[in-house]
Structures are given as structure tokens and as C-alpha cells.
């Protein structure tokens, strides 16, 4: 009897209590913060994001930024939540010199991470491609043969970059050229952007339009002004000594005000328009002997009259 008792195994030690579920804790901390952040971004911050909603292309860009911010915020908050949790819960205690337990991988965490990041990346790839291709060409120049075009007959405005000024030509109103950029509210506009000398870049910030101005190239960009008001135009391509001063202001007005302005400007500049070259998508300034005279008569001054004179040995 005693031998049998001696052979019996010792009683099992009580199981160690299970540790806290750190993953669930982090998730429960992260989820409400991520939801709150996305709501704040979409409802409070989103309507004030640049470049605003003055035009269709600007509103589209604001929407794109909102979508990307809503996707990025939970990721950023998860990183910060995890970091804060680790600093508080897993920090080294006084007198604790032992290493933590070795980690050998977790298939659920790995699979979840790969799945979530793949979905986000693929969504952004599709979303970005669609937005660039369809939505006004993202307000950027699409070259001489745009992939996307609005319906109807848009207002044609030629943007001519030159050191160091933008001028604007309106071929549907007799082809007059002016330093004023005036656009009608509620009508599609087709910007035909080109240059007479070096590379410039036409950037109408509040309209969400940005297109390079290259010599000999017709770079087309579309937008539809949705609200009246002023906007800033800048050259965003380093183009020489006075690049920083190459900016001016445009305005969006009502359709009736635009027609009145266009008709009066056409009459006012009729004498200048007659000595301008015929409207074309690009120009060669070397074959326009009176171009400086025309620009001076229109009140456009500058080192080169903003056009290279025909006798200038340095040509674009």
C-alpha cells in the first residue's frame, strides 16, 4: 500500500493565471480614437482643406485629400496608440534586468497585416488612377490630346507664359490678348497653356489648376468655376531671375459680367489685336516682327517686352 502511494505522481501545480489580452486592449483604445479622428477630418476639417471649392477641379482635389486623410488617420493613431501602450505597460521596471519573452511570430497578426495593407494599397491605386484620368484630369495639363474632356463647348483661354508674365488670349472673342484673367461662373474652361521662351508653369491655386507651359507645346487643362471671387496665379517652375515676381490675380465673375468685360476689352484692344499673330495653339516669336510693338501698345512692358524680339540672337 505504501509502495503504491510512493509511486503516485505529485499533484500538479496550479496553472499560472492568464496574462491580459494586450491586443484587445490596444484595439479598444485605438477604435474610438480612430472613429473620432475620421469624423473630425471629414466633417470639421475637410471643408477647409486646400485648395477649396472654388472650381470643379479644386473641389475634386479637396475630396481626394479628405479621402487620403481619412485612410491615413487610423494608421497614424494605431502607431501612436501602440507606442503609448508600450511605454506605459511594457516599460522596464526598477530592478528588472531580465529579457522579455522571445517572439516566434503570430500567423493571425501577419495575415491580418498583409490583408489590411494590401486592401489599402490596391484601393489607393484604383482610386488614384480614376481620379487622375476622369476627374478634370485632376486639374493638371493633359497635353495637346486630353484623355478626359467635358461635355459641351468650353470657353477657350490661352495662357501664354513669358519672362516674367502670363498673358491670356480669348480666341472666341476675336483673339484679343490681355494680362487680365477673367472667367465666367458656371461654365467649363479649357486652358491652352504654352510658352514663348523658357519653361514656366501656370498655377491657378484656388482653381486647382496647374499645367506646365512649354515652348511649342499646347498643354490643355479643364476646370469649371463654381463660385465668384478672386484667385492667385503663380509660376511654379523656376524660370529665371524674376521668377519669384511672376504672379498675378484672376477673378471669377457672373456670366453677364464676363460677357460685358469680354465685349468691352475686345473693342478696347482691337487695334492691338490686328497686329498680333493669328491665334494658334503655339507661337514662334522669331517670325512676328511687330510683336514687341503690339505688347507695348497693350501696356505690357518688360526686359524683352515679354517676347523675344526677332533680332535677339538667343531664341527659344
C-alpha positions in Angstrom: 0.0 0.0 0.0 2.8 2.4 1.0 4.8 1.4 -2.2 1.8 2.3 -4.4 1.4 5.7 -2.6 5.1 6.3 -3.0 4.8 5.7 -6.8 1.9 8.1 -7.3 2.8 11.3 -9.2 2.9 14.5 -7.2 -0.1 16.8 -7.5 0.0 19.2 -10.5 1.0 22.8 -9.7 -1.9 25.3 -10.2 -1.9 26.9 -13.6 -0.5 30.3 -13.8 -3.1 33.0 -14.3 -3.5 34.1 -18.0 -2.0 37.5 -18.7 -4.0 40.4 -20.0 -5.1 40.4 -23.7 -2.9 43.2 -24.8 -4.1 43.0 -28.4 -7.7 43.5 -27.3 -6.7 46.4 -25.0 -4.9 48.2 -27.8 -7.8 47.6 -30.2 -10.3 49.0 -27.7 -8.1 52.1 -27.2 -7.5 52.6 -30.9 -11.0 52.1 -32.3 -12.8 55.1 -30.7 -9.9 57.4 -31.3 -9.8 56.4 -35.0 -13.5 56.9 -35.4 -13.4 60.3 -33.7 -10.4 61.4 -35.8 -12.1 60.4 -39.1 -15.3 62.2 -38.2 -13.3 65.4 -37.3 -11.4 65.2 -40.5 -14.4 64.6 -42.7 -16.9 67.0 -41.1 -14.9 69.7 -39.4 -11.5 69.9 -41.1 -12.4 68.6 -44.5 -14.4 71.6 -45.8 -11.5 73.9 -45.1 -8.8 71.8 -46.8 -6.9 73.4 -49.7 -7.4 74.3 -52.4 -11.0 74.9 -51.5 -14.1 74.5 -53.7 -13.9 77.5 -56.0 -13.9 75.2 -59.1 -14.7 71.7 -60.0 -11.1 70.6 -60.1 -10.4 72.3 -56.7 -13.3 70.6 -55.1 -12.2 67.3 -56.6 -8.7 67.7 -55.1 -10.1 68.6 -51.7 -12.2 65.4 -51.8 -9.1 63.4 -52.7 -7.2 64.9 -49.8 -10.1 64.2 -47.4 -10.2 60.5 -48.5 -6.5 60.0 -48.1 -6.5 61.8 -44.7 -9.4 59.6 -43.5 -7.4 56.5 -44.6 -4.2 57.7 -43.0 -5.5 58.9 -39.7 -6.4 55.4 -38.3 -2.9 54.1 -39.3 -1.2 57.0 -37.6 -3.4 56.7 -34.5 -2.7 52.9 -34.3 1.1 53.6 -34.3 0.8 56.3 -31.6 -1.6 54.1 -29.5 0.7 51.1 -29.7 3.7 53.3 -28.9 2.0 54.9 -25.9 0.7 51.5 -24.6 4.2 50.0 -24.9 5.7 52.9 -23.0 3.2 52.5 -20.1 2.6 48.8 -19.9 5.9 47.2 -21.1 8.4 49.8 -19.8 11.3 48.4 -17.8 10.6 48.4 -14.1 13.2 49.3 -11.4 15.3 46.3 -10.7 14.0 44.3 -13.6 17.0 43.2 -15.7 15.5 40.2 -17.4 14.9 40.0 -21.1 11.3 39.8 -22.3 9.9 36.5 -23.7 11.1 35.6 -27.2 8.7 36.1 -30.1 8.3 33.5 -32.7 5.7 35.1 -34.9 1.9 35.1 -35.0 0.2 33.9 -38.1 -3.0 35.8 -37.3 -1.2 39.1 -36.9 0.8 38.5 -40.0 -2.2 37.5 -42.1 -4.2 40.5 -40.9 -1.4 42.9 -41.5 -0.8 41.7 -45.1 -4.5 41.7 -45.9 -5.3 45.2 -44.5 -2.3 46.8 -46.1 -2.9 45.1 -49.4 -6.5 46.3 -49.5 -5.5 49.9 -48.7 -2.7 50.0 -51.3 -4.9 48.4 -54.0 -7.8 50.8 -53.2 -5.5 53.8 -53.4 -4.0 52.6 -56.7 -7.5 52.3 -58.3 -8.8 55.5 -56.7 -5.8 57.5 -57.7 -5.9 56.2 -61.3 -9.6 57.0 -61.7 -9.3 60.5 -60.1 -6.3 61.4 -62.4 -7.9 60.1 -65.6 -11.5 61.1 -65.2 -12.0 64.0 -62.8 -11.0 67.0 -64.9 -7.6 65.5 -65.4 -7.0 66.4 -61.7 -6.8 70.0 -62.8 -3.5 69.3 -64.5 -2.3 69.7 -68.0 -3.1 66.7 -70.2 -1.0 67.7 -73.2 -2.4 68.5 -76.6 -4.7 65.5 -76.7 -6.5 65.3 -73.4 -7.8 61.9 -72.2 -10.7 63.5 -70.4 -12.9 66.2 -71.9 -16.0 67.9 -70.5 -19.2 68.0 -72.5 -20.4 71.0 -74.5 -18.3 73.8 -75.8 -16.0 75.2 -73.0 -14.6 78.7 -73.0 -11.2 78.7 -74.6 -8.5 80.6 -72.8 -4.9 80.5 -74.0 -2.3 81.0 -71.2 1.0 82.3 -72.6 4.0 82.2 -70.3 6.9 84.5 -70.9 9.6 86.1 -68.8 8.1 87.1 -66.5 4.4 87.4 -67.0 1.4 85.4 -68.0 -0.9 86.8 -70.7 -4.3 85.4 -71.7 -5.8 85.2 -75.1 -9.5 84.6 -75.8 -9.9 83.2 -79.3 -13.7 83.0 -79.1 -13.8 86.8 -78.6 -11.7 88.0 -81.6 -8.4 86.7 -80.2 -7.6 89.7 -78.0 -4.7 89.2 -75.6 -4.6 90.7 -72.1 -2.9 90.5 -68.7 -6.3 90.1 -67.0 -7.6 86.6 -66.4 -11.4 86.8 -66.1 -13.6 83.7 -66.1 -17.4 83.1 -66.0 -19.0 81.3 -63.2 -20.7 78.0 -64.0 -19.0 77.4 -67.4 -16.3 74.9 -68.3 -13.0 76.5 -69.2 -10.3 74.9 -71.4 -6.9 76.4 -70.6 -4.4 76.1 -73.5 -1.0 76.6 -71.8 2.1 77.4 -73.8 5.3 79.4 -73.5 7.3 81.8 -75.7 10.7 81.4 -74.2 11.6 79.1 -71.3 9.6 76.5 -69.3 7.1 78.1 -67.0 4.2 76.5 -65.0 0.7 78.0 -64.8 -0.7 77.5 -61.3 -4.1 79.0 -60.5 -4.1 77.9 -56.9 -7.7 78.4 -55.8 -9.0 76.9 -59.1 -6.9 73.7 -58.5 -5.3 74.1 -62.0 -1.6 73.5 -62.6 -0.1 73.0 -66.1 3.4 73.3 -67.4 4.0 76.0 -70.1 6.5 74.6 -72.6 7.6 76.3 -75.7 6.0 74.8 -78.8 3.5 72.7 -76.7 -0.2 73.1 -76.2 -0.9 71.8 -72.7 -4.7 71.6 -72.1 -6.3 71.7 -68.6 -10.0 71.9 -67.8 -11.9 73.3 -64.9 -15.4 74.7 -64.1 -15.5 77.8 -61.8 -18.2 77.3 -59.3 -18.0 80.5 -57.2 -17.2 84.1 -57.9 -14.2 85.7 -56.3 -10.5 86.3 -56.8 -7.7 83.7 -57.1 -3.9 83.8 -57.3 -1.9 82.8 -60.4 1.8 81.9 -59.9 4.6 80.4 -62.0 5.6 77.3 -60.2 8.6 76.5 -62.4 12.0 78.2 -61.9 12.2 80.4 -65.0 14.9 83.0 -64.4 15.9 86.0 -62.4 12.4 87.3 -61.7 10.6 84.0 -61.3 9.5 85.0 -57.8 7.7 88.1 -59.1 5.8 86.1 -61.8 2.4 86.1 -60.3 -0.9 88.0 -60.7 -4.5 87.7 -59.8 -7.5 86.4 -61.7 -11.2 86.6 -60.9 -14.4 84.6 -61.5 -17.4 86.8 -62.3 -21.0 86.1 -63.2 -21.8 85.2 -66.8 -23.3 88.5 -67.6 -20.4 90.4 -66.1 -17.9 88.3 -68.1 -19.7 88.9 -71.4 -19.7 92.7 -70.7 -16.0 92.6 -69.8 -15.1 90.5 -72.9 -17.0 92.7 -75.3 -15.5 95.9 -73.9 -12.0 94.5 -73.8 -12.3 93.3 -77.4 -13.2 96.8 -78.5 -10.5 98.4 -76.4 -7.8 96.2 -77.7 -9.0 95.9 -81.3 -6.0 98.0 -82.7 -3.5 95.8 -80.8 -5.3 92.5 -81.8 -4.9 93.4 -85.5 -1.1 93.4 -85.3 -0.9 90.2 -83.2 -0.2 86.9 -84.9 -3.3 84.9 -85.8 -4.5 82.7 -82.9 -2.7 79.4 -82.8 -2.0 76.8 -80.1 1.7 77.7 -80.1 3.8 80.6 -81.5 7.2 81.2 -82.9 8.2 84.7 -81.7 11.0 84.9 -84.3 8.5 85.4 -87.2 6.5 88.1 -85.6 8.4 91.3 -86.3 5.9 93.7 -84.6 5.2 91.6 -81.5 7.1 94.0 -79.2 5.2 96.9 -80.6 1.9 95.3 -80.0 2.8 94.4 -76.4 4.0 97.9 -75.7 0.7 99.3 -77.1 -1.2 96.9 -74.9 0.7 98.2 -71.9 2.8 95.0 -71.3 6.4 96.1 -70.6 9.5 94.2 -69.5 13.1 93.4 -70.3 12.2 91.8 -73.6 8.6 93.0 -73.8 7.9 89.5 -72.6 8.5 88.2 -76.1 11.9 87.5 -77.7 12.4 90.2 -80.3 13.1 88.8 -83.8 16.6 90.3 -83.8 17.5 88.7 -80.5 20.3 86.1 -81.1 19.0 84.0 -78.2 15.9 82.3 -79.3 13.8 79.5 -77.6 
